């Protein structure tokens, strides 16, 4: 009773092992992050291309403004721009998986229509989340 709430977790066997695994897994997950790919950071790329001064002095003078603007641009890329850009690819994946006939008989397709209708929101949401978080190649215009 005298232990703090966090003390119970620390006393559990294997908690150090789980902490070590999580610590090792974070860099691996970060390597697959969509924002690790420079082509996925659209707002930051526009800022870098159009607003970066050519001289070192100009960069130093602009750094008090550039750092907060860069952080906001990075957050906008990660939270708004990139996830929105993946909506169409997630929809194409969902349609291809659930609604395009891959040699199925017409009877099988008719029987699976209710299942496909129920699974569509789940498959779309899962695919969109995966594309928003991880660096998955775009369809590139093939539909």
C-alpha positions in Angstrom: 0.0 0.0 0.0 2.9 2.3 0.6 4.2 2.1 -3.0 3.4 4.7 -5.6 1.4 3.7 -8.6 4.5 3.6 -10.8 6.3 1.4 -8.2 4.2 -1.6 -9.1 5.2 -1.4 -12.8 8.9 -1.0 -12.0 8.8 -4.0 -9.7 7.2 -6.3 -12.3 9.6 -8.9 -13.7 10.7 -8.2 -17.3 9.9 -4.5 -17.2 13.6 -3.6 -17.9 13.5 -6.0 -20.9 10.4 -4.4 -22.3 11.9 -1.0 -21.8 15.0 -2.1 -23.7 13.0 -3.6 -26.5 10.9 -0.4 -26.9 14.1 1.7 -26.8 15.5 -0.4 -29.6 12.3 -0.4 -31.6 11.9 3.3 -31.7 14.8 4.0 -34.2 13.5 1.1 -36.4 10.0 2.6 -36.5 11.5 6.0 -37.1 13.4 4.7 -40.1 10.2 3.6 -41.8 8.4 6.9 -40.9 7.0 8.8 -43.9 8.6 12.0 -42.8 12.1 10.5 -43.1 11.6 10.6 -46.9 12.4 14.0 -48.2 9.8 13.7 -51.0 7.0 13.5 -48.4 7.8 16.9 -46.7 6.1 19.1 -49.3 5.8 22.3 -47.2 9.4 22.1 -45.8 10.7 21.5 -49.4 8.9 24.6 -50.6 10.4 26.7 -47.7 13.9 25.3 -48.3 13.7 25.9 -52.0 12.2 29.4 -52.1 13.1 31.0 -48.8 16.6 29.8 -47.8 19.2 32.6 -48.0 22.3 31.8 -50.0 24.8 33.3 -47.6 25.8 31.9 -44.2 25.3 35.4 -42.6 21.8 35.5 -44.0 21.0 32.1 -42.6 22.3 33.1 -39.2 20.3 36.3 -39.2 17.1 34.5 -40.3 17.5 31.6 -37.8 15.3 33.1 -35.0 12.4 33.3 -37.5 13.3 30.2 -39.6 13.3 27.7 -36.6 9.7 28.3 -35.5 8.5 28.5 -39.1 10.3 25.3 -39.9 8.8 23.5 -36.9 5.3 24.7 -37.9 5.9 23.6 -41.5 7.2 20.2 -40.3 4.1 19.7 -38.1 1.9 20.8 -41.0 3.6 18.3 -43.3 3.2 15.4 -40.8 -0.3 16.1 -39.5 -2.1 17.7 -42.4 -0.4 17.8 -45.8 1.0 14.2 -46.0 -2.1 12.4 -44.6 -4.4 14.3 -47.0 -2.2 13.5 -49.9 -2.5 9.8 -49.1 -6.4 9.7 -49.2 -6.6 8.8 -52.9 -4.0 6.0 -52.7 -5.8 4.5 -49.7 -9.1 4.6 -51.6 -7.5 3.0 -54.6 -6.1 0.2 -52.4 -9.5 -0.3 -50.8 -11.3 -0.5 -54.1 -8.7 -2.9 -55.5 -8.8 -5.2 -52.5 -12.6 -5.3 -51.9 -14.5 -4.2 -55.0 -12.4 -5.2 -58.1 -13.1 -8.8 -59.2 -9.9 -10.8 -59.5 -11.3 -13.7 -61.4 -14.2 -14.4 -58.9 -17.4 -15.9 -60.2 -20.5 -13.5 -60.3 -22.1 -15.5 -57.5 -19.1 -15.2 -55.2 -19.0 -11.5 -55.9 -22.7 -11.1 -55.1 -22.3 -13.0 -51.8 -19.3 -10.9 -50.8 -20.9 -7.5 -51.5 -22.3 -7.1 -47.9 -19.0 -8.2 -46.4 -17.1 -5.7 -48.7 -19.6 -2.9 -47.8 -19.0 -3.5 -44.1 -15.2 -3.9 -44.5 -14.7 -0.8 -46.7 -14.5 1.8 -43.9 -12.2 -0.4 -41.8 -9.9 -1.3 -44.7 -9.8 2.3 -45.9 -9.0 3.7 -42.4 -6.3 1.1 -41.8 -4.7 1.7 -45.2 -4.9 5.5 -44.8 -3.3 5.4 -41.4 -0.5 3.1 -42.6 0.2 5.3 -45.6 0.1 8.5 -43.4 2.6 7.1 -40.9 4.8 4.8 -42.9 6.7 5.5 -46.2 4.6 3.4 -48.6 5.0 4.0 -52.4 2.2 6.0 -54.1 0.3 4.5 -57.0 1.7 7.1 -59.3 -1.3 7.7 -61.5 -2.2 4.1 -62.4 -5.8 3.5 -61.6 
